[in-house]
Amino acid sequence: MDKMRLALVGCGGMGTRHLHGLKQLADSPFDAVELSAVCDISAANAEMAAAEAEKLLGVRPKVCTSMEAMVQQVPDLEAVDVVTDPSVHHTVVCEALDLGLHVLVEKPLAITVRACQRILDAAARNERIVSVAENFRRDPSARIVRHLIDSGAIGTPYMGMYHSLGAGNSIFITPWRHRRELGGFILDMAVHFTHMIRYQLGDFAEVYADARMVEPERQKSASMSMDYEFYKKRFAAMPERIPAAAEDTTQAIFRMENGATLNWIVGIAGHAGAHRELIMGTDGSIDGFGVRGGRITLARRDAAPLSQEDILASAEGAELSFDPLTRHLFPSGVSAGDPLVDLKLIAYELHEMAEAVRGQRTVEVDGRCGLKDVAALYAVFESWRAGGPVALSAVESCQSYAYQAEIDAALGID
Ligand SMILES: NC(=O)c1ccc[n+]([C@@H]2O[C@H](COP(=O)([O-])OP(=O)(O)OC[C@H]3O[C@@H](n4cnc5c(N)ncnc54)[C@H](O)[C@@H]3O)[C@@H](O)[C@H]2O)c1
């Protein structure tokens, strides 16, 4: 396949990881992407990314601080990989689409439902592809859960639990994750969760929720886990304390279109944590919805629980066939414990995009799907604001909109 000519737009923390994901792909028999340029409004970040790319891939990409200049420097550019902070996803993605480029964009598709709609309109207007880089669903654990549900291994799912509550008052990765209008923590992290719940259980119908900000101030954590130069530089420059201005704790009951209900407790604040993901069906249950580097188990009455390895070795597991790239990246079908899992899933997203641009497939998470994930997340806040249940259809059409209206007003999205 002729390689897709791609530019990275947004050369921060996750942008750096996307470069390492490209390296995973370049080292595989599925090498389908050529990195032509890197672009960031911060010239220093763009330069740092170009140096990292040269080290990893052996070729220095063009370095740009605007997309307009970039398309002049690389006239045969085909696509961009947008990894900016979420508050500018809509402006950057729409500009790229209007320049005639296809777009792979990190989750969330955009900062609000209205911003997502702008992207959908620009993609339709320009007849270009938009793909959302939702890495959790590409993990083998997620594929296995989906296969088990589809094959009836747990009967009819009737109830789910998604509890991801971490204690503490640390700054979560970056200060912008504690400001609503820049992409608060709950949006940034939990849009993965709304996506995964929809992937496994189908669409949401209605939600009744509570939200609150438990920690009015955030402190720099003692250390940082990522071993990339960019993360170290960003961590060194981080202030010791910041005021928080985004909710950090949510609780909700979702009713799904298929009649199942789901109990949600998501946040990072306070003095206690709770972590459990469970899908309960009439004939069994699955621990886990699937996640990057995750492990799932299957339980059925009168039988010992099956580990992920047991499931793969069972008759039901034998019916599951991973696609060739997943087989190559995760030959055992288990990503847990693989130190490269983050980068391999990015490699997968990039390869999928290249195949879609070459007309060989459609993308898995398109703009409409990305909008639904964002709407499901904001349904939590809209319900909290409304003081009662809200229908997902009302959030998707912006009839239920009071919470997001403040974000849109702050960002000039009308
Ligand atoms: N899928 C995952 O597991 C995962 C993990 C981390 C982050 N993310 C996502 O990646 C995105 C980036 O997060 P991050 O932590 O790397 O943020 P970051 O703040 O580290 O980096 C953002 C970069 O975008 C640049 N930028 C801002 N506006 C720009 C513009 N108009 N044009 C070009 N560049 C611009 C900034 O200068 C910065 O270099 C977010 O959408 C986030 O949700 C996803």
The ligand as a Gaussian input file, in Angstrom:
#p B3LYP/6-31G(d) Opt

LIG

0 1
 N       -6.166000       8.183000      24.352000
 C       -5.448000       8.399000      25.432000
 O       -5.123000       7.485000      26.174000
 C       -4.995000       9.790000      25.731000
 C       -4.028000      10.042000      26.710000
 C       -3.617000      11.351000      26.927000
 C       -4.179000      12.385000      26.191000
 N       -5.123000      12.110000      25.248000
 C       -5.719000      13.190000      24.457000
 O       -4.709000      13.801000      23.672000
 C       -4.992000      15.192000      23.522000
 C       -3.779000      15.990000      23.957000
 O       -3.535000      15.789000      25.325000
 P       -2.078000      16.092000      25.932000
 O       -2.048000      15.545000      27.283000
 O       -1.064000      15.672000      24.929000
 O       -2.109000      17.692000      25.981000
 P       -0.845000      18.666000      26.043000
 O       -1.326000      19.902000      26.707000
 O        0.338000      17.951000      26.584000
 O       -0.501000      18.967000      24.510000
 C       -1.301000      19.734000      23.667000
 C       -0.409000      20.319000      22.569000
 O       -1.275000      20.931000      21.602000
 C       -0.669000      22.169000      21.227000
 N       -1.691000      23.057000      20.644000
 C       -2.648000      23.775000      21.289000
 N       -3.398000      24.459000      20.393000
 C       -2.901000      24.143000      19.168000
 C       -3.254000      24.534000      17.844000
 N       -4.269000      25.381000      17.602000
 N       -2.526000      24.050000      16.814000
 C       -1.479000      23.212000      17.031000
 N       -1.111000      22.801000      18.269000
 C       -1.813000      23.271000      19.318000
 C       -0.052000      22.695000      22.516000
 O        0.908000      23.708000      22.273000
 C        0.547000      21.409000      23.083000
 O        1.836000      21.177000      22.573000
 C       -6.267000      15.453000      24.312000
 O       -7.368000      15.392000      23.455000
 C       -6.305000      14.312000      25.292000
 O       -7.616000      13.961000      25.701000
 C       -5.511000      10.834000      24.998000

